[in-house]
Amino acid sequence: MRQSTYILHPGDSAKARGYLQIQIEEAGLQPRTCLLPVDRGFSFFVTTGREVKLTFTQDQAVLKPAGWATAALARLPWYLKKPLRHGVLNFGNVTIFPAGGKQQYKTYCRHVIHARNFRIPPDGQIMRDHPELITGWPLAPAVETPKVVGGPRIAVALHLYYTDLWPEIETLLGRWQLPFTLFLTLTQEDQELARRVNAAFPGSIIRIVENSGRDVRPFLLLLEDGAFNGFDFVCKIHGKKSLGHGRLPIFGDIFRRATFLDLIATNEKVQSIINIFQRDPQIGIVGPGRYRIASTHLEPRDVFGNNRAAVEAIATRMGRPIQDGDFDFFAGTMFWVRPAALAPLKDLGLSAEFDPAQSGYLDGAVEHALERLFTHTARVAGFRAQQVSDENHYDQA
């Protein structure tokens, strides 16, 4: 098929957001959505077949035909070798890769690698199926919906360091018909937020905690204090942004929204997860399948990072050492769980062992060890772990 080559210049609004969203339409194929990571100074080569249409708003980007010399340069085989092997995006008869110097190549490829490591490849199916992962859900205040009478007792444990994310979470929790009690932990007083939370979900319990241990220590404090006693199930979530390692903010947003999509986004999804627990009393913890990290697929060093010694020490204290070939966890530390499945962890009283001086570490602190131990804890307690997808299809493990 005859190809055309263009230069794509993202607009200021796209650069400010850190991404450009492109709709690609090709004859005989379903439209594809491309999430293109951008930064200031970035431009791109785009090669397309004849019957391809690219759509984006005018303020996001400008697409101009490339001259013959530029087009020839873009097609040179050496141009697409090592510097760009991680950064070429292919959408059928559309290929996109950065135009610029060596440092721009490195920066762009790092962005693409981050996206793929987050299970959200820019050219992946999930982007086409769920545009709300990029743009967010339409925000709406919680509304009074008919509640199920006599249903399971549900606690929602929400740690919210980034309080600006409350409207998104309020929108999703407001869709539930199953009644629940919200346990909200914050790192500082916020009276306006407290009023809004209690107006949306009367009876919520708000607790101010030390800014230490990220979302893990606040959850442990609630667990150890007996906050979840008397509840059948606990949903642990938090306002994840993942801004470290030079990642673009959009990647953390999509990671969070993809997890919410799997766990809390609709009343139907919530009910289906409750059904999983109720059908099988041996299921102790349920989390997002796309973020389940398993030693059966990865080398132990990729699963444990710099946390292996701490993970093994805590697991041993629980009475069940780690087995390299049979170890997994839900990255992001968001899941549904039976309180009884966390009894071995509760009994250790680990909330007192966090070091505030390490709270900013990206790896190696207590919270990163514990992130990898929630499914292990459930197994120590005699339960099994299970995963769900965005459609709530699930597999036992």
Secondary structure, DSSP 8 states (H G I E B T S, - for coil): --EEEEEEEE-HHHHHHTEEEEEEEETTS--EEEEEE--TT-EEEEEEETTEEEE--TTTEEEEE--HHHHHHHH-GGGGSGGGTTT-EEETTEEEEEES-HHHHHHHHHHHHHHHHTT--TTSHHHHH-THHHH-------------TT---EEEEEE-SSGGGHHHHHHHHTT--S--EEEEEESS--HHHHHHHHHHSTT-EEEE--S-STTHHHHHHHHHTTTTTT-SEEEEEE------TT--HHHHHHHHHHHHHHHTSSHHHHHHHHHHHHH-TTEEEEEEGGGEEETTTS-HHHHHGGGHHHHHHHHHHTT----TTS-EEETTS-EEE-GGGGHHHHTTTGGGG--GGGTT-SSSSHHHHHHTTHHHHHHHTT-EEEEE-TT--EEE-
